[in-house]
Amino acid sequence: MIYLDNAATTRLDHQAAEYMTALLAEEYGNPSSAYALGRSAKNIVESARRSAADLFRCKENEIFFTSGGTEANNWAITGVSLQYWSEHRIKRGHIVSTAIEHQSVLNALKLFEREGGSYTLVKPDSMGRISPESIKKAIRKDTFLVSVISASNEIGTIQSIRELAEAAHENGCLFHTDGVQAAGHIPLSLPGGDVDLFSASAHKMYGPKGVGLLYIKDGVKIQPLLYGGMQERGRRAGTENVTAIAGFGTALESARMNMGDEIKRVAEMSDKLIELLSSIPGVEINGSGLEENEDMFDLFNSRLPGIVSATIDGVRAEALVIALDQKGVCASTGAACATGAALPSHVLTAIGKSKEEAENTIRFSIGKYNRMEEIEEAFGIIKECVHQIRQS
C-alpha cells in the first residue's frame, strides 16, 4: 500500500505508539486524584502540555486539551459567542470567517446564526488566499470575532495569519485560526499578540485520534462548552484522556525536533509529484506554489509542503480514487469529513472551480513516512488509471 492521504489522518508516530502501549497497562490513574497513581497521570498530562507550549512558543497555561480539532473549533466559535452574549445581554453580534473553512467552523457559525447572531464568509482568490483588506471590509461595528483557517486541508494554501490577525485587532475583534492542518507541519509561533485562539488536532500530525488542543491567549474571555468537574483549570470538564494526551505530547516533541528537515523532504516529494502529474495532458494543480526560499520556515502565502490538489480533465475523482485503491494507492477527493456528500467541495467552488472541475479534483497528501520511490511508483499507477478512465 502507498498511503497518500496524510491530510485525512496520519500514521501514529512510532515513539508515540510505544509510549502509549506502555502507559495503557500501567498508568490508569485519574489525573485529578491526590495519591501517587493520580499524580503520575497528572505529570504525564502536564509533560504533554509543556511539549505543546514548546512547539508553539506559548505559555503552558494557555494550552487546553480537547477531544480533537472539531471540539477545539466549536469551543473557539461558540465559547467566544456565549461570552459576548453574556456581556451584552443579547443574542446578536457578528463574526467574520471565510468560504474555505472546515465544516467544524462553518457548522458552528450556522448554530451561532440560528441563535440570533450573523456571520459573513469572505471569499478567497483563485489560489485560495484571503486578503487582509477583504477581512477589514467584512468587519462591522458589532463584529467581535474573526476566524480564518491557517492552511487549507484541501488545496494546502497557507494564509498570512499575522496580517489577518492585525486586521482583526485593528477593529477590536478577537482572532481565531483553525491550525489543524498546519500544526506540526510548518512553524507556528503564537505569542506576540497575533493569535487569540488556535486549534490543533493530534491525528493530523502523527499523534492518536481523539485528542486535540485549543490555545487560549492569556486574558481572552471564553465560556466553556462542557460543564462538570474542574479539569483543565475549570475550562474544559471531563477526565483527561491520559494515554492519548501522552501520545500527542510525543508527536508534538517530534515535530519540534524534526520539522525543518521534514519540511524540506516532504516538499521535495510534493514537487516531484507535481512535476510528474503536470506531464499528463489536462492536469491543473490547485492552490499556491511552494516558492523557493533560503529560509524554509518562511512559507506563508504559499502551500503546505505535503498537499497536492490536482484537477484532471475528463476524470471523475471518485472513480480515480476507487481505481487507485484497487491498485494499492490511497488518495481522496478532498476533506475526509465530506466523503459521501452530494455537493462538490465548497473549497474548490470558492476558488472558482465549476461543479465539473470540482468533481474532477483529487487530493494527494504526503507525509513523513513516505519515500521518493513511492511517489514515482504511485505516479505510474495514477497515469495508468487516468488513461483507463479516459478510455472507458
Phi, psi and omega per residue, in radians:
M1 nan 2.374 3.022
I2 -1.930 1.962 -3.036
Y3 -1.633 1.924 3.139
L4 -2.165 0.787 3.116
D5 -2.365 0.769 -3.097
N6 -1.183 -0.317 3.084
A7 -1.280 -0.376 3.089
A8 -1.380 -0.824 3.027
T9 -2.933 2.715 -3.115
T10 -1.931 2.742 3.027
R11 -1.150 2.468 -3.128
L12 -1.156 2.289 3.098
D13 -0.930 2.397 -3.069
H14 -1.019 -0.789 -3.138
Q15 -1.162 -0.644 3.096
A16 -1.116 -0.729 3.136
A17 -1.091 -0.769 3.135
E18 -1.125 -0.758 -3.136
Y19 -1.125 -0.785 -3.136
M20 -1.122 -0.711 3.123
T21 -1.058 -0.736 3.126
A22 -1.143 -0.653 -3.095
L23 -1.279 -0.573 -3.032
L24 -0.959 -0.687 -3.081
A25 -1.474 -0.505 -2.966
E26 -1.887 -0.688 -3.036
E27 -1.713 1.248 -3.095
Y28 -1.793 0.179 -3.113
G29 -1.228 2.739 3.063
N30 -1.529 2.166 -3.097
P31 -1.042 -0.274 3.134
S32 -1.564 -0.078 -3.133
S33 -1.405 2.577 -3.026
A34 -1.496 -0.326 -3.078
Y35 -1.420 3.085 -2.954
A36 -1.006 -0.737 -3.107
L37 -1.120 -0.680 3.085
G38 -1.198 -0.714 3.124
R39 -1.115 -0.621 3.102
S40 -1.113 -0.765 3.105
A41 -1.102 -0.702 3.115
K42 -1.080 -0.709 3.126
N43 -1.104 -0.629 3.114
I44 -1.128 -0.777 3.127
V45 -1.097 -0.769 -3.097
E46 -1.223 -0.525 3.060
S47 -1.116 -0.741 3.093
A48 -1.135 -0.641 3.119
R49 -1.113 -0.685 3.087
R50 -1.120 -0.676 3.111
S51 -1.095 -0.709 3.095
A52 -1.125 -0.773 -3.134
A53 -1.119 -0.641 3.117
D54 -1.170 -0.741 -3.120
L55 -1.172 -0.761 -3.060
F56 -1.640 0.023 3.065
R57 0.984 0.849 3.100
C58 -2.248 -3.031 -3.141
K59 -1.560 2.584 -3.110
E60 -1.051 -0.631 -3.098
N61 -1.301 0.015 3.079
E62 -1.717 -0.024 -3.122
I63 -1.804 2.222 3.118
F64 -2.222 2.146 -3.116
F65 -1.371 2.479 -3.131
T66 -2.266 -3.079 3.100
S67 -1.443 -0.046 3.139
G68 2.681 -3.045 -3.119
G69 -1.173 -0.607 -3.128
T70 -1.106 -0.811 3.103
E71 -1.110 -0.720 -3.134
A72 -1.061 -0.774 3.115
N73 -1.145 -0.739 3.114
N74 -1.109 -0.708 3.136
W75 -1.114 -0.771 -3.141
A76 -1.047 -0.870 -3.085
I77 -1.219 -0.922 -3.042
T78 -1.306 -0.685 -3.131
G79 -1.105 -0.725 3.097
V80 -1.211 -0.645 3.109
S81 -1.104 -0.789 3.118
L82 -1.069 -0.668 3.109
Q83 -1.136 -0.750 3.127
Y84 -1.090 -0.785 3.133
W85 -1.122 -0.668 3.141
S86 -1.118 -0.731 -3.115
E87 -1.260 -0.612 -3.069
H88 -1.704 -0.124 3.087
R89 0.988 0.577 3.089
I90 -2.758 2.446 -3.109
K91 -1.520 1.327 3.062
R92 -2.380 -2.567 -3.136
G93 1.661 2.951 -2.991
H94 -2.446 2.461 3.104
I95 -2.153 2.430 3.033
V96 -1.864 2.260 3.068
S97 -2.452 -2.791 -3.087
T98 -2.277 2.871 -3.114
A99 -1.380 -0.007 -3.101
I100 -2.012 0.336 -3.130
E101 -1.289 2.806 3.021
H102 -1.188 2.693 -3.107
Q103 -1.060 -0.463 3.137
S104 -1.171 -0.452 3.022
V105 -1.456 -0.825 -3.088
L106 -1.066 -0.716 -3.127
N107 -1.307 -0.502 3.022
A108 -1.164 -0.628 3.091
L109 -1.170 -0.648 3.108
K110 -1.126 -0.675 3.078
L111 -1.112 -0.760 3.096
F112 -0.985 -0.737 3.136
E113 -1.174 -0.729 3.135
R114 -1.088 -0.497 -3.108
E115 -1.521 -0.033 3.054
G116 2.194 -0.201 3.131
G117 -1.517 -3.062 3.078
S118 -2.511 2.781 3.141
Y119 -2.562 2.762 3.100
T120 -2.173 2.330 3.085
L121 -1.827 2.020 3.131
V122 -1.394 2.403 3.139
K123 -1.544 2.552 3.094
P124 -1.498 3.048 2.973
D125 -1.464 -3.043 -3.046
S126 -1.181 -0.252 3.088
M127 -1.644 -0.054 -3.124
G128 1.545 0.254 -3.096
R129 -1.610 2.464 3.091
I130 -1.832 2.217 -3.121
S131 -1.606 2.537 3.060
P132 -1.017 -0.582 -3.135
E133 -1.102 -0.697 3.140
S134 -1.181 -0.570 3.065
I135 -1.161 -0.804 3.140
K136 -1.033 -0.723 -3.126
K137 -1.135 -0.540 -3.074
A138 -1.433 -0.335 -3.095
I139 -1.264 2.341 3.108
R140 -1.976 3.117 3.126
K141 -1.090 -0.547 -3.100
D142 -1.722 0.210 3.095
T143 -1.318 2.269 -3.126
F144 -2.130 -0.177 -3.103
L145 -2.550 2.436 2.979
V146 -2.112 2.288 -3.130
S147 -2.257 2.074 -3.122
V148 -2.317 2.283 3.131
I149 -1.118 2.405 -3.113
S150 -1.164 -0.753 -3.130
A151 -2.671 2.386 -3.063
S152 -1.189 2.293 3.091
N153 -1.328 -0.179 -3.123
E154 -1.806 -0.762 -3.103
I155 -2.024 -0.112 3.003
G156 1.462 -0.067 -3.092
T157 -1.058 2.262 3.125
I158 -1.667 2.341 -3.133
Q159 -1.583 2.751 3.045
S160 -1.461 1.396 -3.000
I161 -1.044 -0.723 -3.109
R162 -1.035 -0.791 -3.121
E163 -1.198 -0.665 3.127
L164 -1.178 -0.688 3.103
A165 -1.130 -0.685 3.099
E166 -1.066 -0.706 3.116
A167 -1.073 -0.675 3.114
A168 -1.198 -0.846 -3.063
H169 -1.172 -0.589 3.102
E170 -1.067 -0.408 -3.118
N171 -1.903 0.318 3.022
G172 1.324 0.360 -3.106
C173 -1.853 2.609 2.952
L174 -1.285 2.742 3.139
F175 -2.218 2.160 3.069
H176 -2.025 2.475 3.016
T177 -2.292 2.334 3.034
D178 -1.407 1.777 -3.104
G179 -1.735 0.324 -3.039
V180 -0.977 -0.786 -3.078
Q181 -1.404 -0.375 -3.066
A182 -1.609 -0.592 -3.041
A183 -1.010 2.271 3.130
G184 1.488 -0.139 -3.098
H185 -1.976 -0.503 3.045
I186 -2.372 2.747 -3.132
P187 -1.167 2.292 3.106
L188 -2.353 1.890 3.133
S189 -1.813 2.109 -2.978
L190 -1.605 -0.424 -3.115
P191 -1.275 3.099 3.106
G192 1.673 0.062 3.071
G193 1.489 0.051 -3.091
D194 -1.256 -0.755 -3.019
V195 -2.142 2.350 3.101
D196 -1.667 -0.615 -3.131
L197 -2.467 2.441 -3.055
F198 -2.543 2.276 -3.115
S199 -1.859 2.516 3.068
A200 -2.544 2.762 -3.122
S201 -2.357 2.364 -3.051
A202 -1.142 -0.725 -2.967
H203 -1.304 -0.116 3.032
K204 -1.542 -0.105 -3.082
M205 -2.381 0.673 3.002
Y206 1.315 0.356 2.991
G207 -1.802 -3.082 -3.127
P208 -1.394 2.795 3.027
K209 -1.297 2.705 3.049
G210 1.562 0.261 3.084
V211 -2.601 2.494 3.111
G212 -2.705 -2.870 3.108
L213 -2.666 2.750 2.958
L214 -2.172 2.124 2.991
Y215 -1.463 2.222 3.093
I216 -2.159 1.946 -3.104
K217 -1.055 2.460 3.088
D218 -0.869 2.279 3.097
G219 1.692 -0.268 3.123
V220 -1.328 2.226 3.137
K221 -1.623 2.225 -3.097
I222 -2.614 2.416 3.115
Q223 -1.459 2.584 3.066
P224 -1.269 2.743 3.002
L225 -1.649 -0.589 -3.076
L226 -1.914 2.335 -3.136
Y227 -2.035 2.427 -3.122
G228 2.981 -2.029 -3.141
G229 -1.404 -2.956 -3.048
M230 -1.784 0.413 3.112
Q231 -1.075 2.758 -3.125
E232 0.881 0.843 3.080
R233 0.973 0.630 3.045
G234 1.381 0.133 -3.073
R235 -1.832 -0.337 -3.114
R236 -2.519 1.676 -3.064
A237 -1.231 2.738 3.103
G238 2.076 2.363 3.126
T239 -1.033 2.278 -3.068
E240 -1.125 2.486 3.070
N241 -1.434 1.450 -2.935
V242 -1.018 -0.834 -3.084
T243 -1.111 -0.768 3.134
A244 -1.159 -0.726 3.123
I245 -1.091 -0.672 3.101
A246 -1.081 -0.769 3.090
G247 -1.108 -0.680 3.089
F248 -1.068 -0.777 3.138
G249 -1.052 -0.698 3.103
T250 -1.130 -0.729 3.113
A251 -1.142 -0.675 3.102
L252 -1.100 -0.748 -3.141
E253 -1.167 -0.691 3.103
S254 -1.093 -0.723 3.111
A255 -1.086 -0.736 -3.129
R256 -1.097 -0.684 -3.068
M257 -1.370 -0.542 -2.940
N258 -2.050 0.045 -2.977
M259 -1.020 -0.794 -3.086
G260 -0.997 -0.844 3.138
D261 -1.149 -0.683 -3.093
E262 -1.221 -0.654 3.088
I263 -0.982 -0.847 -3.082
K264 -1.148 -0.786 -3.079
R265 -1.185 -0.784 -3.138
V266 -1.174 -0.683 3.110
A267 -1.072 -0.677 3.114
E268 -1.091 -0.709 3.114
M269 -1.184 -0.716 3.120
S270 -1.110 -0.770 3.123
D271 -1.071 -0.651 3.109
K272 -1.147 -0.754 3.134
L273 -1.130 -0.711 3.099
I274 -1.068 -0.765 3.122
E275 -1.051 -0.766 -3.120
L276 -1.216 -0.787 3.141
L277 -1.084 -0.633 -3.116
S278 -1.169 -0.260 3.102
S279 -1.385 -0.213 3.085
I280 -1.493 2.209 3.119
P281 -1.005 2.445 3.064
G282 1.395 0.370 3.102
V283 -1.869 2.277 3.074
E284 -2.155 2.229 3.113
I285 -1.519 2.340 -3.068
N286 -1.754 2.665 3.085
G287 1.547 3.092 3.139
S288 -1.209 2.746 3.038
G289 -1.508 2.771 3.073
L290 -1.577 1.721 -3.028
E291 -1.163 2.573 3.018
E292 -1.160 2.338 -3.103
N293 -2.677 2.389 3.123
E294 -1.072 -0.646 3.115
D295 -1.714 1.819 -3.089
M296 -1.153 -0.216 3.121
F297 -1.486 -0.156 3.138
D298 -1.642 1.326 -2.979
L299 -1.896 0.010 -3.010
F300 -1.194 2.624 -2.998
N301 1.146 0.499 3.078
S302 -2.325 -2.525 -3.024
R303 -2.172 2.527 3.016
L304 -0.982 2.406 -3.056
P305 -0.955 -0.572 -2.969
G306 -1.717 -0.121 -3.012
I307 -1.759 2.267 3.084
V308 -2.234 1.962 3.107
S309 -1.876 2.188 -3.062
A310 -2.290 2.258 3.011
T311 -1.675 2.156 -3.042
I312 -2.024 1.927 -3.078
D313 -1.001 2.287 3.065
G314 1.361 0.163 -3.099
V315 -2.272 1.950 3.068
R316 -1.179 2.217 -3.081
A317 -1.056 -0.644 -3.140
E318 -1.066 -0.736 3.113
A319 -1.166 -0.665 -3.141
L320 -1.185 -0.713 3.109
V321 -1.040 -0.737 3.128
I322 -1.144 -0.772 -3.141
A323 -1.106 -0.723 3.120
L324 -1.152 -0.703 3.130
D325 -1.040 -0.700 3.136
Q326 -1.130 -0.365 3.135
K327 -1.880 0.207 3.002
G328 1.545 0.301 3.113
V329 -1.984 2.206 3.138
C330 -1.717 2.133 3.064
A331 -2.527 -3.105 -3.109
S332 -2.550 2.892 3.083
T333 -1.510 -0.081 -3.134
G334 2.700 -2.514 -3.094
A335 -1.087 2.327 -3.118
A336 -1.091 -0.575 -3.108
C337 -1.214 -0.249 -3.121
A338 -1.780 0.029 -3.124
T339 -1.030 2.302 -3.117
G340 1.616 -0.113 3.118
A341 -1.210 2.505 -3.106
A342 -1.352 -0.451 -3.071
L343 -1.569 2.657 3.077
P344 -1.180 2.832 -3.121
S345 -0.942 2.240 3.106
H346 -1.194 -0.459 3.108
V347 -1.215 -0.795 -3.118
L348 -1.172 -0.702 3.108
T349 -1.204 -0.539 3.124
A350 -1.156 -0.534 3.123
I351 -1.576 0.144 3.007
G352 1.809 0.114 3.115
K353 -1.296 2.473 3.037
S354 -1.298 2.959 3.111
K355 -1.003 -0.769 -3.131
E356 -1.146 -0.746 3.125
E357 -1.096 -0.716 3.123
A358 -1.096 -0.690 3.133
E359 -1.246 -0.281 3.119
N360 -1.762 0.315 -3.075
T361 -1.889 2.266 3.141
I362 -2.092 2.595 3.129
R363 -2.043 2.237 2.968
F364 -1.923 2.334 3.118
S365 -2.310 2.160 -2.968
I366 -1.800 2.507 -3.107
G367 -2.336 -3.016 -2.994
K368 -1.234 -0.289 3.123
Y369 -1.641 0.039 3.048
N370 -1.495 2.763 3.115
R371 -2.281 2.706 -3.097
M372 -1.010 -0.631 3.140
E373 -1.080 -0.614 3.108
E374 -1.138 -0.701 -3.119
I375 -1.072 -0.787 -3.131
E376 -1.175 -0.694 3.105
E377 -1.158 -0.739 -3.140
A378 -1.092 -0.691 -3.132
F379 -1.068 -0.712 3.103
G380 -1.009 -0.697 3.124
I381 -1.230 -0.733 3.117
I382 -1.045 -0.835 -3.119
K383 -1.043 -0.747 3.132
E384 -1.112 -0.781 -3.117
C385 -1.160 -0.707 3.097
V386 -1.048 -0.775 3.139
H387 -1.081 -0.778 -3.122
Q388 -1.118 -0.731 -3.131
I389 -1.165 -0.729 3.136
R390 -1.159 -0.498 -3.140
Q391 -1.440 -0.334 -3.054
S392 -1.391 nan nan
